[in-house]
């Protein structure tokens, strides 16, 4: 089912964490996205994301990482974005620092929605001009508007197929 992603408060504009685990913790803690999910154990969700990250890095290159965790406490998939201007030492596949850290929370039984979200994020993130535009934004609200429009456009096209 199509919903709107990246509402106000879903972007952490100025991450200070310099390694992937502190950046993951900071993004989850600072965004309203995950704090607003009724009954979500934030510490448990954070552990699930970090455990997944310890199995294999989700830094896929071009300054992008898409960390994710699954929990039955999340009825619908939710996404947050942490933006780091200085870059995060993430052990990404290309060895470059991560500047855009997406974190996805999903329910284990909603595999198709989860895969569709990952695919849409990867599609949006592969666009070099779009990545540059996000990093050139001057405020959190501008990032939220740009990423919301781009992501929801790709998501709508994927549901139309």
N, C-alpha and C positions, 0 to 999 in steps of 0.2 A: 504494500500500500504506500502511496506517495504521501509524504509529509514535508514540512518545511524544516530545513536544517540551518544551523548557524544563526539562531536568534540572538538578540542582545545578551551579552555576558558569556557567549560561547567561545570567545577568543581571548586568550591571555596575550597581551600585546608585547610585553617586555620581559620575557623569561630571563632570569639571572642564573639559573642552573647551567653549569658548564659540562656536565656529563649526563648521559642518557637517563640514568635512574633518578637523579635529582630533578631533571627537567620533566620526567613523567610525573613524579610526585607533585611537583609545583603546578603543572598544568591541571591535574585532577583536583588538587586542593583549591586552586584559585578560580577556576571556572565555575559559573553557576550551573552549567549543563548537568554535571553529575550530582552536585549538592541538591538539586531540585527534584531528583528522582525519589519518590517516597519509598522508604524502607531500604534504600541502597546502603550497604555497608561500605563506606568509602575506603576504609583500610583494607578490607577484603578484596575489593575491586582493584585497588592499587597493587596488592600482592599478585593478583591474577595477571595483570598487565606486565608486571616486572618478571614474573615467572615465565611468561610467554616470550618475553624479550631475552631472557637468559638462554632459552632453547635455541633461538636464532634471531639475529638482528633484523628489525623491520625497517632499517635505514636502507632504502633501495636506490639511493643515488640522487644526484641533482639537488642536494640540500633538503631532501624530503624523507620523513619517516612516518609510517602509519602503524603506530602501536595499537594493540587491541587486546581486549579481555572479554570473556564471556561469563555471564552470571544469570541465574534464574530471577534475580531481583530486578532485572531490566525488562519491562514488558515490550518496549519498542527500542530499536537501535538509536543510539545518541552519539553525537560527534562533538569533539572540542578541538581547538587548534591553539597551540602555543607557538609564538613567534619569537625567535631569538636573532637579534641583529648580529651579535658577535659569533654565533655559531656554537653548536653543541658537539662535543666529542662523542660520537654515536657508534663508532665502528661500522659505518655504512659500507655497503658493497664497493663503492667507488673510493673509499678512504677520505672523502671530503666531509666537512662539518655539516650538520643539519641545521637549517634555519626555520623550517616549517615542520612542526611536530603535530600530526593529527593523532588523536586518541579516539578509538571507537569502542563503545560498550554495546554488547549485543546479547540476546538471549540464545542459549545453546540450541533451542528448537527452531530458530529462525535463520537457518543456514542460507537460504536463497537470498533473503534480504541482506544478510551480512556480506555475502559474496558480491552482490550488486553494489553495495556501498563501497566496498574495497575497490571494485572495478572503476566506479565513477571517480573516486578519489585519485586513483592512479591516472585516469584519463586527464583529469583537471591538472594534476601535478606535473604531468609530462610536458605541458605547454610552457616553454621557457619564458615567453613574453608575460604570461600570466604570473609566473613565479616572481619575475622582476617587478611587475606592478604591485604585487602584494608587499614585497619588501620595501617598495618606495612609498607606501601609504604613510600618512602622517598621524593616524590615530586608529584605535581599535575599531571604532564604528565603521570607518572606511574599509578596513580589512573584512569585517563581518559582512558588509553589503556586497563587496566584490566576490568573496568566496561563496556566499549564499546564492547569488545570481548564477555564478558559473556551475556550482555543484548541482543546484536544483534543475538547471537547464539540461545538464548531462543526464541526471536521474530521470527527468521526465521523458527524454528521448529513449532511455533504456526500457522504461515501462511501456512505451508506445510500440515497441517491436513485437 
